[in-house]
Amino acid sequence: MIIYKLRSLMGAKGQEENRAITLLEVAEKSGVGRVTLSHLANHPDYVTSTDKLAMLCQYFNCRIEDLVEFVPDSPDNKTSSLDKLQDPAKRKAATKKKSRNR
């Protein structure tokens, strides 16, 4: 599973600047949409493009591994996140769900 560390980066930046950093501010200054940021912050299975990740790395002045982390699926999870992506029916359902949320 891919974990986005957006909230952690926002907290660190806010601490450096001694103020709160909001998703709206990140959206305005990075060029990444607020809805996309909300999904990255709150939905671990959200899929986004590499250019959005690059925009966030630019804004936070960080490396990709500071923003994204790979965490292997737990052994008790019978279906890995890769299996879900590779299964056409599940991929189609996820795509439909994603398009409804836009």
N, C-alpha and C positions, 0 to 999 in steps of 0.2 A: 504494500500500500504506500502511496505517496502522501506525505504529511506536509502541509503548507505552514510555515512558521510566521505568518503575517502578523498575528497579534503580538508575538514575541518581539518582532522587529519594530512594531509600532510602539510597544512599551519601552524598548531600549532608546528609540529616538526621542520619545517624550521625556524620558528621564534625563537624557543628555541636554535637552532644551528646556527642562524644568516646566513642562506643560503637557497637557493631554493632546494626543494626535488622534484625530477622528478618521473614519473611513471616507467621509466626504472630502476632507483635506487631502488625503492620499489620492483620491480619485482626481481631484482638481489639479494637483501638482504632478502626478505621474502620467495622467492620460488614460489610465485604466478605469473602466466604468465602475460606479459605486455598486451596482448589482453584482458584477463579477467579483469585486473585492469582498462583498458580503458572503458570496458563495465560497470563496477561498477561505475565508475566516471561519465559516460555520458548517461547511459540508465537506467532510474528508474525502468523499468520492467524486468531488467536482473535477472536471477536466477542463483545462484551459490551454491556450496556445503559448508557444515559446516566446513570441514577441511580447505578450502580456507579462510573462515572467521577466523578460529582459527590461521592460519598462519599470517594473518594480525594483529590480536590482539597481537600475540607474538612479531611481528616486532614493532608495535607502543607501546607495553607495556600498553595495555588498556583493558578495559572490553568490552564485546560484545555490551552493550548498548551505548558505546562511538562510535562504528562503525556503528551500525544498529539501526534504529528507525522505529516503527510502527506508521503510520499516517492513521487514519480511512478515508475511501472514503468519498468524499463530498456528501451531500444529492442530489445535482443536477446531479450527475453521476448515470445514470440508471443501469449500469452494474459494479458491484464492481470487484476489482482485484481477489477476491476469486472466484466469479462466473466465471470469465474468466479461471481460473485454473481448475475449476471443470467441465467445459463444454468440453467434449472430442474433439469436432471438433476444438475449439479454442486452446486447449492444443496441438493437433496434428499440427496445423498451426504454433504455436509458436515454437514447437520442430523443424519443418522443417526450419523455418526462422533461428533459432539458429544454426542448423547444417550447413546451407549455409554460415553463417558468420565465421565459424572456419577456 
